[in-house]
């Protein structure tokens, strides 16, 4: 027989094209390490969630790659997001748990984000938990009404972050007197600052993050919640006012509150970078969905107090698109309330 390299190459290509996606993925991911990053220092709520996910998702990926976690704190989530959008590996070996505040920042035109979140390849969302404004139990502020009477100091990771923007919204729309102090590195530093009395509390954090990262403080009433924001009241906090309820009856304020509540409901979204191979994105979307119903994952999440209320990758992508497509007049009003 006459040797024909061209024919051999064609047959090899046809064989590869016909190989099942799972087999090709197993070939790729076998022996690989996949990095899951997040924008906070070790010890915070985001860190707890990404490490929980990392301990389980690899079992659901063909080839069972090793999962490691990378922390990239700074600039309220922008440092991690800009690295992710521009410099992170795009071969399917890198993913990130995105700061929920970035969606509102992009929608309202806040500068700093270098790559639109619409270009991220969303794998899913771990939780739709409510954000809360909470203070340490020694603070003079006992209710949101107290924050209208005297100054309440909250801490933030940086100017433009959601932890600084939401107190500005409350001041503008509710008449509160929150004052933000900047420069904290992450959740761990903010908790220490609360405990030391440097600040009264935090401008925002998800309630489930408090439960996951500081269960004893939650159980013993050392964290006092003044206000919650989300699509519905958290079952744990039936007596804490919902932001949208406090502005009900004012159509303009209601529109802003609904916009903010939707954005913050996408509270623990996970993505692969722009340009990642579609096949590998789909593999991790399936792996994410399977992990959310994995009994071992659910048991550990319950044990550590991490509430799991997931959205699929497709649902997360649609929600992000809906947020970024909000009418400009509503966005401008929200932007003004957030301090410009």
C-alpha positions as CSV (number, residue, x, y, z in Angstrom):
1,X,0.0,0.0,0.0
2,X,1.2,3.5,-0.8
3,X,1.7,5.7,2.3
4,X,-0.5,8.9,2.1
5,X,0.2,11.4,4.9
6,X,-2.5,13.7,3.7
7,X,-5.1,11.0,3.9
8,X,-3.9,10.0,7.4
9,X,-4.2,13.6,8.6
10,X,-7.7,13.9,7.2
11,X,-8.8,10.6,8.9
12,X,-7.3,11.7,12.2
13,X,-9.1,15.0,12.0
14,X,-12.4,13.3,11.2
15,X,-11.9,10.9,14.1
16,X,-11.2,13.8,16.5
17,X,-14.2,15.7,15.3
18,X,-16.4,12.6,15.9
19,X,-15.0,11.9,19.3
20,X,-17.5,12.6,22.1
21,X,-17.1,16.0,23.9
22,X,-16.6,14.2,27.2
23,X,-13.8,12.1,25.8
24,X,-12.0,15.2,24.4
25,X,-12.6,17.0,27.7
26,X,-11.2,14.1,29.7
27,X,-8.1,14.1,27.5
28,X,-7.7,17.8,28.2
29,X,-8.5,18.0,31.9
30,X,-6.8,14.8,33.0
31,X,-3.8,15.8,35.0
32,X,-4.6,19.5,34.7
33,X,-5.0,22.1,37.5
34,X,-7.9,24.5,37.3
35,X,-7.7,27.8,39.2
36,X,-10.8,29.3,40.8
37,X,-10.1,32.9,42.0
38,X,-12.0,35.5,43.9
39,X,-11.6,39.1,44.8
40,X,-11.3,38.9,48.6
41,X,-8.6,37.9,51.0
42,X,-8.8,34.5,52.7
43,X,-11.4,34.2,55.4
44,X,-14.4,36.1,53.9
45,X,-17.7,35.0,52.6
46,X,-16.7,34.9,49.0
47,X,-13.6,32.9,49.9
48,X,-15.7,30.4,51.9
49,X,-18.0,29.9,48.9
50,X,-15.3,29.5,46.3
51,X,-13.4,27.0,48.4
52,X,-16.6,25.0,49.0
53,X,-17.2,24.9,45.3
54,X,-13.6,24.0,44.6
55,X,-13.7,21.0,46.9
56,X,-16.5,19.4,44.9
57,X,-16.8,20.6,41.3
58,X,-13.7,18.7,40.1
59,X,-15.5,15.3,40.6
60,X,-18.0,16.4,38.0
61,X,-15.5,17.4,35.3
62,X,-14.3,14.6,32.9
63,X,-10.7,13.9,33.8
64,X,-11.2,15.1,37.4
65,X,-8.8,18.1,37.3
66,X,-7.2,19.4,40.5
67,X,-8.9,22.6,41.7
68,X,-7.0,25.3,43.5
69,X,-8.1,28.7,44.9
70,X,-6.4,32.1,44.3
71,X,-7.2,35.2,46.2
72,X,-6.8,38.6,44.5
73,X,-8.1,41.3,46.8
74,X,-8.1,45.0,45.8
75,X,-10.2,47.9,44.5
76,X,-13.5,46.4,45.5
77,X,-13.3,43.5,43.1
78,X,-11.8,45.4,40.1
79,X,-8.3,44.0,40.5
80,X,-9.5,40.4,40.2
81,X,-12.0,41.2,37.5
82,X,-9.6,43.1,35.3
83,X,-6.9,40.4,35.6
84,X,-9.7,37.9,34.8
85,X,-10.9,39.8,31.7
86,X,-7.4,40.6,30.3
87,X,-4.7,38.3,31.6
88,X,-6.2,35.1,32.9
89,X,-5.6,31.9,30.9
90,X,-8.4,31.4,28.4
91,X,-7.9,27.7,27.8
92,X,-10.6,26.5,30.3
93,X,-8.2,26.3,33.3
94,X,-9.3,29.5,35.0
95,X,-12.6,30.6,36.5
96,X,-13.6,33.3,39.1
97,X,-16.3,34.0,41.6
98,X,-17.2,37.6,40.7
99,X,-18.0,40.4,43.1
100,X,-21.7,41.0,42.9
101,X,-21.2,44.8,43.1
102,X,-19.5,44.9,39.7
103,X,-22.7,44.3,37.8
104,X,-24.2,47.4,39.4
105,X,-21.0,49.3,38.8
106,X,-21.0,48.5,35.1
107,X,-24.8,49.1,34.6
108,X,-24.5,52.6,36.3
109,X,-21.4,53.5,34.3
110,X,-18.9,53.5,37.2
111,X,-15.4,53.6,35.7
112,X,-12.7,51.0,36.3
113,X,-14.0,47.7,34.8
114,X,-12.0,47.1,31.7
115,X,-14.0,44.2,30.2
116,X,-17.8,44.1,30.1
117,X,-19.4,41.4,32.2
118,X,-21.6,40.6,29.2
119,X,-18.5,39.0,27.7
120,X,-17.8,36.7,30.6
121,X,-18.8,33.0,30.2
122,X,-21.1,32.5,33.1
123,X,-21.1,29.0,34.7
124,X,-23.8,29.7,37.3
125,X,-24.7,31.5,40.4
126,X,-24.4,29.9,43.8
127,X,-26.8,32.0,45.8
128,X,-29.5,34.7,45.5
129,X,-29.0,35.8,49.1
130,X,-30.0,39.1,50.4
131,X,-27.4,41.8,51.1
132,X,-27.7,43.4,54.6
133,X,-26.4,46.5,56.3
134,X,-25.2,45.3,59.7
135,X,-23.5,46.8,62.7
136,X,-21.7,45.3,65.7
137,X,-23.8,44.9,68.7
138,X,-22.0,47.6,70.6
139,X,-23.0,50.3,68.1
140,X,-25.5,53.0,69.1
141,X,-27.6,52.1,66.1
142,X,-30.2,49.6,66.9
143,X,-32.5,50.2,63.9
144,X,-32.4,51.9,60.5
145,X,-34.3,54.7,62.1
146,X,-31.4,55.3,64.4
147,X,-29.2,55.8,61.3
148,X,-31.4,58.8,60.4
149,X,-30.8,60.4,63.8
150,X,-27.0,60.1,64.2
151,X,-23.9,59.3,62.1
152,X,-23.2,55.6,61.7
153,X,-19.7,54.7,60.4
154,X,-19.3,51.8,57.9
155,X,-16.2,50.3,56.4
156,X,-15.4,49.6,52.7
157,X,-12.7,48.1,50.6
158,X,-12.6,51.0,48.2
159,X,-14.2,54.0,46.5
160,X,-16.8,52.8,44.0
161,X,-17.3,49.4,45.6
162,X,-20.8,48.3,46.4
163,X,-19.9,48.6,50.1
164,X,-19.5,52.3,49.6
165,X,-22.3,52.8,47.0
166,X,-25.2,51.3,49.0
167,X,-24.8,53.5,52.0
168,X,-24.8,56.5,49.6
169,X,-28.1,55.1,48.2
170,X,-29.6,54.8,51.6
171,X,-28.5,58.3,52.6
172,X,-30.1,59.7,49.4
173,X,-33.3,57.8,49.4
174,X,-34.0,57.1,53.1
175,X,-32.4,60.1,54.8
176,X,-29.8,58.1,56.7
177,X,-26.5,59.4,57.9
178,X,-24.0,56.6,57.0
179,X,-20.3,57.7,56.7
180,X,-18.0,55.4,54.8
181,X,-14.3,54.7,55.8
182,X,-12.2,53.3,53.0
183,X,-9.1,51.1,52.7
184,X,-9.9,47.8,54.3
185,X,-8.4,44.7,52.6
186,X,-11.5,42.5,52.8
187,X,-14.0,40.8,55.0
188,X,-11.5,39.7,57.7
189,X,-10.2,43.2,58.3
190,X,-13.7,44.6,58.3
191,X,-14.9,42.2,60.9
192,X,-11.9,43.0,63.1
193,X,-12.6,46.7,62.7
194,X,-16.2,46.2,63.8
195,X,-15.1,44.2,66.8
196,X,-12.5,46.8,67.8
197,X,-15.0,49.7,67.5
198,X,-13.1,51.4,64.6
199,X,-16.3,51.3,62.6
200,X,-19.9,50.6,63.5
201,X,-20.5,48.0,60.7
202,X,-20.3,47.2,57.0
203,X,-22.2,48.9,54.3
204,X,-23.1,45.6,52.7
205,X,-22.5,41.9,52.9
206,X,-24.7,38.9,52.2
207,X,-26.5,37.5,55.2
208,X,-25.4,34.0,54.3
209,X,-21.7,35.2,54.2
210,X,-22.1,36.3,57.8
211,X,-23.6,32.9,58.7
212,X,-20.8,31.1,56.9
213,X,-17.8,33.2,58.0
214,X,-19.0,34.3,61.6
215,X,-21.5,31.7,62.7
216,X,-20.8,32.3,66.4
217,X,-21.3,36.0,66.1
218,X,-24.6,35.4,64.3
219,X,-25.8,32.9,66.8
220,X,-25.0,35.0,69.8
221,X,-26.5,38.2,68.4
222,X,-23.3,40.1,68.0
223,X,-24.2,41.1,64.4
224,X,-27.2,43.4,64.3
225,X,-28.9,43.8,60.9
226,X,-30.5,47.2,60.2
227,X,-31.7,46.7,56.6
228,X,-31.8,44.1,53.9
229,X,-32.0,44.4,50.1
230,X,-33.1,41.6,47.8
231,X,-36.2,40.3,45.9
232,X,-37.8,39.0,49.1
233,X,-37.2,39.0,52.9
234,X,-34.7,36.5,54.2
235,X,-36.5,33.9,56.3
236,X,-34.0,34.5,59.1
237,X,-34.8,38.2,59.1
238,X,-38.6,38.6,59.1
239,X,-38.5,41.8,61.3
240,X,-35.7,43.5,59.4
241,X,-37.1,46.0,56.8
242,X,-36.6,45.4,53.1
243,X,-35.3,48.3,51.2
244,X,-37.9,48.1,48.5
245,X,-40.7,48.2,51.2
246,X,-39.2,51.4,52.7
247,X,-39.6,53.3,49.4
248,X,-43.0,51.8,48.4
249,X,-45.4,54.4,47.1
250,X,-42.7,56.5,45.4
251,X,-42.6,55.2,41.8
252,X,-39.2,56.7,41.1
253,X,-37.6,55.3,44.2
254,X,-39.3,51.9,43.6
255,X,-37.8,51.6,40.2
256,X,-34.3,52.3,41.6
257,X,-34.8,49.8,44.5
258,X,-36.0,47.1,42.1
259,X,-33.0,47.6,39.8
260,X,-30.6,47.4,42.7
261,X,-32.4,44.4,44.2
262,X,-32.2,42.4,40.9
263,X,-28.5,43.2,40.5
264,X,-27.7,42.1,44.0
265,X,-29.7,38.9,43.7
266,X,-26.9,37.6,41.5
267,X,-24.8,37.4,44.6
268,X,-22.3,34.6,44.0
269,X,-21.8,34.3,40.2
270,X,-19.0,32.2,38.7
271,X,-17.5,32.7,35.2
272,X,-14.8,31.6,32.8
273,X,-12.9,34.4,30.9
274,X,-13.9,35.9,27.6
275,X,-12.4,33.7,24.8
276,X,-12.5,30.4,26.7
277,X,-13.4,27.5,24.4
278,X,-17.1,27.1,24.2
279,X,-16.9,23.3,24.7
280,X,-15.0,23.7,28.0
281,X,-17.4,26.4,29.2
282,X,-20.3,24.0,28.6
283,X,-18.4,21.2,30.4
284,X,-18.0,23.4,33.5
285,X,-21.6,24.6,33.2
286,X,-22.8,21.0,33.4
287,X,-20.3,20.3,36.2
288,X,-21.6,23.4,38.2
289,X,-25.2,22.2,37.8
290,X,-24.3,18.7,38.9
291,X,-22.4,20.0,41.9
292,X,-25.4,22.0,43.1
293,X,-27.4,18.7,43.5
294,X,-24.4,16.7,44.8
295,X,-25.4,15.3,48.2
296,X,-21.8,15.7,49.5
297,X,-21.7,19.3,48.4
298,X,-25.2,20.0,49.9
299,X,-24.2,18.4,53.2
300,X,-21.0,20.4,53.6
301,X,-22.8,23.6,52.5
302,X,-25.4,23.0,55.3
303,X,-22.7,22.2,57.8
304,X,-20.7,25.4,57.2
305,X,-23.8,27.6,56.9
306,X,-23.5,28.4,53.2
307,X,-26.9,28.9,51.7
308,X,-27.2,27.4,48.2
309,X,-30.0,28.9,46.0
310,X,-28.4,28.4,42.6
311,X,-29.0,29.7,39.1
312,X,-27.7,27.8,36.0
313,X,-25.2,29.3,33.7
314,X,-27.9,30.1,31.2
315,X,-30.1,31.8,33.8
316,X,-27.1,33.8,35.1
317,X,-26.2,34.9,31.6
318,X,-29.8,36.0,31.0
319,X,-30.0,37.9,34.3
320,X,-26.8,39.8,33.6
321,X,-28.1,40.7,30.1
322,X,-31.3,42.0,31.7
323,X,-29.5,44.1,34.2
324,X,-27.2,45.7,31.6
325,X,-30.2,46.4,29.5
326,X,-32.0,48.4,32.1
327,X,-33.6,51.6,30.7
328,X,-31.1,54.5,30.9
329,X,-33.4,56.8,32.8
330,X,-33.6,54.3,35.7
331,X,-29.9,53.8,35.6
332,X,-29.2,57.5,35.7
333,X,-31.4,57.9,38.8
334,X,-29.7,55.0,40.5
335,X,-26.3,56.4,39.6
336,X,-27.2,59.7,41.1
337,X,-28.4,58.0,44.3
338,X,-25.1,56.0,44.4
339,X,-23.2,59.2,44.5
340,X,-22.5,59.7,40.8
